Amino acid sequence: MGGLLSAEDALSRILARVHVLPAEEVHVAQALERVLAEDVVAAASVPPFANSAMDGYAVRAADVRRATLDAPAFLTPTLDIPAGTIASRALGAGEAARIMTGAPLPPGADAVVAVEQTDDRWRSDGHAPLPARVAIYRAVVVGENVRPPGEDIRAGQVVLRRGTLLRPQDVGVLVSLGRAHIPVFRQPRVAILSTGDELADVDQPLAPGQIHNSNSYMLAGLVQQCGGVPIRLPIARDTLDDVRHRLHQALAHAPDFIVTSAGVSVGTHDVVRTVVDELGQVDIWRVNIKPGKPLAFGDVSGVPFFGLPGNPVSTMVTFDIFVRPALRKAGGADPHAVPQATAVLDEDVVLDGRRTYLRVTLSERGGVLIAHRTGTQSSGALMSLVLADGLLIIPEGRTEARAGDAFAVRLLRQPVSLG
């Protein structure tokens, strides 16, 4: 395939032109699925104090070292410590403190006996008076049922690294550290433009020869999946003036990227490349892959530009291979992180020598992933992507692949059959 760039070369050139966006601060409530712009270091330990791991009685372990069911130790409850309060004094010898889960251990106590190991039967209304004495039916050792300071996080510990995509549990940790505002990378703003006289929006009736503009909505969803902010523009018709107008509209939104679909092939009505050459330049055109050969990359007035093919499967595949890494890099994430596995073909496949991204479903047989083609591999068959668990990657230079051959597969979702 003379004159066609390899996928690796094309991606390398693209990523060399993409810069990481600056950081901004957001409230922790808006931090989910944002990318950390700096390491988070714990300013204090979590928990900051020794506390009870359960409801029961805080004791001095030495006072109950011989306690058994038949020969309990009897202690005098002198303190009542609900969660969120601290003891008014230290615990003395022969004394116990009724304590709730999470409440700070009183000075002098070094262990907690679960309430089930005592003769106290608490009322559920939280107003039970302290008993005159409590029987302890089990010995405990120093530190038992006690969460020490720093059990979860130590002061000075690096808790989360720069580049982390924040999950709910990460947000929870940030809150536990008292971090109300978090530095995250700015989300890339992506202007999305579909072109073609044949396109109608989803709420418009179809004229003869028209189809609904699925690419614009699909690309908006893909951008959101990458942590970007999609800016959907009206459809551009196949004229130089209309494409030029829509690209100026895109620039007015101050995007970080412009992504178009259709109009970059070699047809007489493929006018996008002509306009991009007027307003900027095309540096990459046509890549040695299937589907998706007519890929363009360059800039429009200095804004990175991707011209994707118009067929919906080609649109999504080229986005996944080239646009997704660029958006991830701009947003501070690892551009090369993609869920992958290895799968074995279940049938022979004839190829044309280009690197092929085969839409497949996956099943497991004897601990091995088996790849099954999703029926038609037409680049216009969007349903084949709905059904697919992944894209099986067959390297360039192959004119056939045999049943039993193993290849890498980019996972689009976790296959149901794998649990």
Buried (B, 14 or more C-beta within 10 A) or exposed (E): BEEBBBBEEBBEEBBEEBEBBEBEEBEBEEBEBBBBBBEBEBEBBBBEEBBBBBBBBBBBBEBBEEBEEEEBBBBEBBBBBEEEEEBEEEBEEBBBBBBBBBBBBBEBBBBBBBBEBBEBEEEEEEEEEBBEEBBBBBBBEEEBBBBEBBBBBEEEEEBBEBBBBBEEEBBEBBEBBEBEEBBBBBBBBBBBBBBBBBBBEEEEEEEEEBEBBBBBBBBBEBBBEBBBBBBBBBBBBBBEEBBBBBBEBBBEEEBBBBBBBBBBBEEEBBBBBBBBEEBBEBBBBBBBBBBBBBBBBBBBEEBBBBBBBBBBBBBBBBBBBBBBBBBBBBBBBEBEEEEEBEBBBBEEBEBEEBBBBBBBBBBEEEEEBBBBBBEEBEBEBBBBBEBBBBBBBBBBEBEEBEEEBBBBBBBBEEBEEEE
